[in-house]
Amino acid sequence: MYSNYITRSLRFVWDSSKKWTILLLICQFTQAILPLFTLYLTKLLIDSIALSKNNIEFKEVLVYVLLIGFIQFVQAMVGNYQMMISETQKQLVSDHMSSIIIDKALSLDLSYYENPEFHNTFHQAQRQALYRPTLILTKLTEFLKSSFLLVSIAGLLLFMHWSIAIILITFALPIAFVKWHYSKKLYSWEKKRTSLEREASYINKVLTADTYVKEVRIFNIGESLKERFIKIRKQLFTEKFKIFNARARSSIYAKSVEIIASVLTYSFIVFNAVDGSITVGDLVMYFQAFQKGQVAIQSSLNSLVGINDNRLFLNYIFNFLALEPKIKAPEIPINLTLPIESVEFDNISFKYPDNKSDTISDLSLKFNKGQVIAIVGENGSGKTTLIKLLSRLYDPYSGTIKYNGIDIKNIDPIQVRKSISVIYQDFAKYQLTTKENIEIADIKNKGSEDKLITSAKKSTALEFINSLEHKFEQQLGKRFTNGHELSTGQWQKIALTRAFYKDAEIIILDEPSSSIDPLSEAKIFEELKSIAKNKILILISHRIYNLSLADQIIVLDKGIVKEKGSHEELLSKGGIYKEMFSKQSINNI
């Protein structure tokens, strides 16, 4: 599995930057070869001087100096270009991986986003995907480069004595083992502490993001949350420091073994030089070769440890990419013919994955084209869940939902959602222009400016849009330059404009006027009644006095239909609906 992860990571790198990957490999191998020429030229230079007994002219050795200088220039040039190539490649791979992660995130169901364990995996995948594949390639090329240099140097040292090459490799293993061991330990710690890392990140967001800035100050919770943030970060630091400290101590012991081996090797080389078995040039060459060999073996082993380290963290990326959406298009989908004449819930039951009891129980309803349907009930009664099922963000565990008599599971989910326009109570406030905020409802079928104006009129948003400095081109929100912040009611009107802008068969509005002034609210409900003639309009509202326009009102209680009928019919029954209406009427006096 792990080798497959590495192969897939390299495939990501290759797919995102073929040209730059080839150039990087050329640079790496060029830098592996050039030091060997420098070693040999240095030997020739020293031997020419040492053996000449002062009978050599400067110009005879100058050529060696110039060649050494030329090689150093080439090394410097290749090194600089390698840095440029590496940074360019990292950016390309990072962008490519971001795109892959976004594609996967978009394909996953809403249920994943309501699972804390998913957020741990997603958090780590987002972090690791940006640089781990590039690191795998970097460590692999470094290993190949160092190994090539090491083999060449080991071959050179064999001319001196076979034991030197063995010592070079053997005594570098302890420090590599230490790094290998602690990389696994650090991975286990990060996996264990992902949830705590996310908590610290969330608190930091609460303390710094504009979304929470008013309540943080009004409720004076800044200091207490900061203390909680510091406490978590301190705990994470302490635990991580213990791992780093233990690794440092172990590395010192392993390094001591390597140093002792180096001293013994240098002593052996010097002894042979004093004994006359090798020349002064050989002495310098073998000294430098052994030093470069040490660097090469350490680099090779470090690269192997790095490959293993990155391989472990690739788990997060590929575990995330392995997630499969639970709601999929059928192999042979049935085409949903428009217009949608009816939507039917047939004995639907549903509960959220972590809940013990049903949120919706054995529910049967039918909505017809041209109807205004109102759904009311206390918080937690299942109103929003019903809309999630209708939009196929979830599937019921029993029963069927039918569009024009066709089971929703036999229709492509994308086609279902194209036919629906939903404005949730917690609607999004996009930090985009006014125009983009509206067109996002149907971004692939952008209409004319007339369509924008007409939609804004229906939501009563046009008046304040025209008062903005740049009107439909005005940047909304305060996150970007020249942005203009709207009131909550104005944001809700923008959200409603989106609902009108998308020419959907089914319009679903969850508390559509909760932050809107009464005069605008009355105009909006008149528009809703008008457009409902050719649509299925579903309203979720606590404001019961607005629901007299509804053809059918459904009262939900704990996922069960308690009452159903028109406004007048339900009032005459004297049940839950009348009780809710009476309380609101008293409160509005």
Buried (B, 14 or more C-beta within 10 A) or exposed (E): EEEEBBEBBBEBBBEBBEEBBEBBBBBBBBBBEBBBBBBBBBBBBBBBBBEEEEEEEEEEBEEBEEBBEEBEEBBEEBEEBBEEBBEBBBBBBBEBBEEBBEEBBEEBBEBBEEBEEBBBBBBBBBBBBBBBBBBBBBBBBBBBBBBBBBBBBBEBBEEBBEBBBEBBBBBBBBBBBBBBBBBEBBBEBBBEBBEBBBBBEEBBEBBEEEEBBEEBEEEEBBEEBEEBBEEBBEEBEEEBEEBEEBBEEBBEEBBEBBEEBBEEBBEBBBEBBEEEEBBBBBBBBBBBBBEBBBBBBBBBBBBBBBBBBBBBBBBBBBEBBEBEBEBEBEEEBBEBEEEBBBBBBBEBBBBBEEEEEBBBBEBEBEBBBEBBBBBBBEEEBBBBBBBBBBBBBBBBEEBBBBBBEBEBBBBBBEBBBBBBBBBBBEBEBBBBBBBBBBBBBBEEEEBEEEBBBBBBBBBBBBEBBEEBEEBBEBBBBEEEEEBBEBEEBBBBBBBBBBBBBBBBBBBBBBBBBBBBEEEBBEBBBEBBEEBBEEBBBBBBBBBBEBBEBBBBBBBBBBBBBBBBBBBEEBBEEEBBBBEBBEEEEEEEE
